[in-house]
Amino acid sequence: MQVQPTHQRAEVEHLVRRALYARLGRPAPRFVLAPHPLVVNASARHCHLTPKAVETLFGAGHALTPAKWLYQRGQFAAEETVTLIGPRSRVISNLRILGPCRELNQVELATTDAIALGFDIPLRLSGNIKGTPGCMLMGPEGFLELPEGVIRAAPHAHLAPEDAEFYGVRNGDFLRLRIGGDCSVTFERVLARVHPDFKLEVHLDTDEANACRLGAGVPAELVA
């Protein structure tokens, strides 16, 4: 199974492989029998904000503007960015906001980002921010102090119910992700997140992706 450079290509090639094996009457490899192609993406540092936070940073009535649609339905990288101010006034500028807005504010960093900023951040599932470090965000129209919400996101897989059935997992279970190539790595605890709106996709942070040299043509496999 290959990690494809574009999502559309991955989906089209998956359908073509299934059709070819069916036409030839040959036994298909397991990944061909899967309902959907496996897409593995590196999730760069970013933040999620509430509507109120967006207005605080960008002005009353401001709404996020989609700049690039992401693989998951309805999710996008916004044109808007903020400056993150960490301990000892160390900063990251142009921190991307992902939309649409959520019910809580959260900043997701890789460990190298956290070290550069002077943070000691925990590994958490998105949304589990209790007891995590806070930070200051600066936008063109204001500042926002977050008392908590800075995390390193745990590796996780988005699965539709038919994907979860194929891999034999339920929401909250863990899978293994095997990355091949010349820097082969197996991630032993990839959290399964199951929802009817999800498309099959694994998210790694940039440190994890760089460690296994994730990219086009690098084989990947999910194992329950």
C-alpha positions in Angstrom: 0.0 0.0 0.0 1.4 3.4 -0.9 1.0 6.8 0.7 -0.1 8.9 -2.3 1.0 12.5 -3.0 -2.6 13.6 -3.6 -5.8 12.3 -1.9 -7.8 12.2 -5.1 -5.2 10.0 -6.7 -5.2 7.6 -3.8 -8.9 7.1 -4.0 -9.0 6.7 -7.8 -6.1 4.2 -7.8 -7.8 2.2 -5.0 -10.9 1.8 -7.1 -8.8 0.9 -10.2 -6.9 -1.8 -8.3 -10.1 -3.4 -7.0 -11.6 -3.4 -10.5 -8.5 -4.9 -12.0 -8.2 -7.8 -9.5 -12.0 -8.5 -9.9 -11.7 -8.5 -13.7 -8.7 -10.8 -13.7 -10.3 -13.1 -11.1 -7.1 -13.1 -9.0 -6.9 -13.0 -5.2 -6.4 -9.4 -4.1 -4.0 -8.3 -1.4 -5.7 -7.3 1.8 -5.2 -3.5 1.3 -7.0 -3.8 -2.0 -10.0 -5.4 -0.2 -10.2 -2.5 2.2 -13.3 -0.3 1.7 -11.1 2.8 1.3 -7.4 3.6 0.6 -5.2 4.4 3.6 -3.9 8.0 3.6 -1.2 9.0 6.0 -0.6 12.7 6.5 1.8 14.8 8.6 -0.1 17.4 10.6 2.0 20.5 11.0 1.7 22.8 14.1 -1.7 24.6 14.1 -4.5 25.8 16.4 -8.2 25.4 16.7 -10.2 28.3 17.9 -13.8 29.1 19.1 -15.8 31.8 17.2 -15.3 34.1 20.2 -11.5 33.7 20.0 -11.5 34.4 16.3 -13.4 37.7 16.9 -11.0 38.6 19.7 -8.0 38.1 17.5 -9.4 39.4 14.2 -12.2 41.7 15.1 -15.9 41.6 15.7 -17.9 39.6 13.2 -14.8 38.1 11.6 -15.2 34.5 10.2 -12.4 32.2 9.1 -11.7 32.1 5.4 -10.9 28.7 3.9 -7.5 28.7 2.0 -7.1 24.9 1.5 -9.6 22.1 2.0 -8.2 19.2 3.9 -8.9 15.5 3.5 -11.5 15.2 6.2 -14.9 16.5 4.9 -15.6 20.1 5.8 -12.1 20.7 7.4 -9.9 23.4 6.0 -6.7 25.4 6.6 -7.7 29.0 7.0 -6.0 32.0 5.4 -5.8 33.5 8.9 -2.7 32.9 11.1 -1.7 34.0 14.6 1.5 34.5 16.5 2.0 32.2 19.4 3.9 33.6 22.4 5.4 31.0 24.7 7.5 30.9 27.8 10.2 33.5 28.1 8.5 35.5 25.2 9.7 33.0 22.6 7.4 33.1 19.6 6.1 31.2 16.5 4.7 33.5 13.9 2.2 32.5 11.2 0.7 29.7 13.2 -2.1 28.3 11.0 -5.7 28.1 12.1 -7.7 25.1 11.1 -11.4 25.4 10.6 -14.3 25.3 11.1 -14.4 26.8 14.6 -14.6 24.4 17.6 -16.0 24.6 21.1 -12.6 25.0 22.7 -9.3 26.6 21.9 -6.3 24.2 21.3 -2.8 24.5 20.0 -1.1 21.4 18.6 2.7 21.4 18.4 5.4 18.8 17.7 8.0 18.2 20.4 10.7 20.2 18.5 8.3 23.1 18.4 7.7 22.9 22.1 11.4 22.7 22.9 12.1 25.8 20.8 9.3 27.7 22.7 10.3 26.4 26.1 7.2 24.3 26.6 6.8 21.0 28.4 3.7 19.6 26.7 1.9 16.3 27.2 0.8 13.8 24.6 -3.0 14.1 24.5 -6.0 13.2 22.3 -7.5 16.3 20.7 -9.9 17.9 23.1 -8.3 16.6 26.3 -6.6 19.8 27.4 -7.2 19.7 31.2 -4.0 20.5 33.0 -2.0 21.4 29.9 0.1 24.5 29.5 -1.3 27.8 28.3 0.0 30.4 26.0 -0.7 33.8 24.5 -2.0 34.2 20.9 -1.7 37.5 19.0 -3.7 38.5 16.0 -4.1 41.7 14.0 -6.8 43.0 16.3 -6.0 41.7 19.7 -4.4 39.3 22.2 -5.9 36.1 23.6 -4.5 34.4 26.7 -5.1 30.7 26.9 -4.9 29.3 30.4 -4.5 25.8 29.0 -4.7 24.0 25.6 -1.2 23.5 24.3 -0.6 19.8 23.5 1.3 17.3 21.4 -1.5 15.4 19.5 -1.4 11.6 19.9 -1.1 9.7 16.6 -4.6 8.8 15.5 -6.6 7.3 12.7 -9.9 8.6 11.4 -12.1 5.7 10.3 -15.6 5.4 8.9 -17.7 2.6 10.4 -17.0 0.3 7.5 -13.2 0.9 7.9 -13.5 0.1 11.6 -15.3 -3.1 10.8 -12.7 -4.1 8.2 -9.8 -3.5 10.7 -11.7 -5.0 13.6 -11.6 -2.0 15.9 -14.0 0.2 17.8 -13.8 3.9 18.7 -11.1 4.3 21.3 -9.2 1.1 20.4 -5.5 1.2 19.2 -4.0 0.1 15.9 -0.5 -0.3 14.7 0.8 1.7 11.7 3.7 0.1 9.8 5.7 2.5 7.7 8.1 0.9 5.2 11.0 2.3 3.2 14.5 2.9 4.3 13.5 4.4 7.7 10.8 1.8 8.5 8.9 2.4 11.7 6.0 0.8 13.5 3.8 3.1 15.6 2.3 0.8 18.2 -0.5 3.0 19.6 -2.5 4.8 16.9 -5.8 5.7 18.4 -8.9 4.8 16.4 -11.5 7.6 16.0 -14.7 6.3 14.3 -17.4 8.5 12.9 -19.7 8.2 9.9 -18.3 11.5 8.5 -14.7 10.4 8.6 -12.5 9.3 5.7 -9.7 6.8 6.4 -6.7 8.8 7.3 -3.9 8.6 9.9 -2.4 11.8 11.3 1.2 12.0 12.5 3.0 15.1 13.7 5.9 16.5 11.8 8.5 14.9 14.1 6.9 11.5 13.6 6.6 11.9 9.9 10.2 13.1 9.6 11.5 10.1 11.6 10.1 7.6 9.1 10.7 9.8 6.1 7.0 9.8 5.3 6.3 10.8 1.7 5.0 9.8 -1.7 5.8 6.2 -2.5 6.5 5.2 1.1 4.4 2.0 1.9 2.1 2.1 4.9 -0.2 -0.5 6.5 -2.7 -0.4 9.4 -2.8 -3.5 11.6 -5.3 -4.1 14.4 
